[in-house]
Amino acid sequence: MVRLRDLWALPMCPHRHKTQKLESHQKTSPFHKTPPSLLISTSQNSPNPPPKSPHLGLLPFHSGGFCFESAFSSDHHRFLYSLVTQGQVDAVSVEYRQAPEHFLPIAYEDCWAALQWVASHVIDDTNVVNKEPWLMNHGDFSRVFLGGDSARGNIVHNMAMRAGVKSLHGGVKLVGAFLTHPYFWGSKPVRSEPIEGHEKALPYWCWNFAYPNAPGGLYNPMINPTGVARAPSLAGLGCSRVLVTLSEKDEMWDRGICYYEELIKSKWEGEAELVQVEGEERAFHI
């Protein structure tokens, strides 16, 4: 199978950005039998910088409808470099497995394994292998954030929900999550979504392709966190800050509004913010 992502993928090896002089390293998680690849980007210019104040940690997940694109795709790669440079953060981008070779929920398991690997750096245990020196020396594990757009926005939500009920290694706590144009959908239209053609829409098709055996199909809280009667309450999000960003021309705009509104209505005790961008398409920032 030839994937679209392969057309723009960067080599999965140590790479120095030509203009920003940032380092990337491929790592794997020790907490998974067939681990995902991790692309680690830092805002440091030197491979051996002097001690500095710890950097905020960010775990971004790449988009692609759970079936294409990559953490090593050039567009995501450039965006990540820009993000770590301007934000002065250390970022770990996860190369999770995708459909059709690996159907959901394996991508969620890969991303959880990656998050646990990051958290494991606070454990003073020689049995924990493959620790990343950059994260050991410069990561601030009291300021860990998750972020992503589209499918990775969906992953961010599901990882934050899992972190609300399961402990991360070393007692690490998530501070915040940002969901940009998050991929949520359902079996029935909401708000201004058109009734006609709903079951032929790309989000409908993509979920059924990536997770053909999903319990409940689109009536599943992983894709439909606000439209399932028995879905876990958003009050269980395992972080204290959430940013939801939406684009006016995105067909999933209504879903993002519903998510934000339900989060506010829940008994979640954190701080939430909604940003809406007029006149733009989905993922325009990439």
ABEGO torsion letter per residue (X at the ends): XBBAAAAABBBBBBBBBAAAGBBBBBBBBAABABBBBBBBBBABABABBBBBBBBBBBBBBBBGGGABEBAABAAAAAAAAAAAAAAGBBBBBBBBBBOAABBOAAAAAAAAAAAAAAAAAABBBAABBGBBAAAAAABBAABBBBBEBEAAAAAAAAAAAAAAABBBBGGBBBABBBBBGBBBBBABBBEABBABGAAABAAAAAAAAABAABBGEABBAAABAAABAABBBAAABABABBBBBBBAABAAAAAAAAAAAAAAABABABBBBBBBBBGBBBGAAX
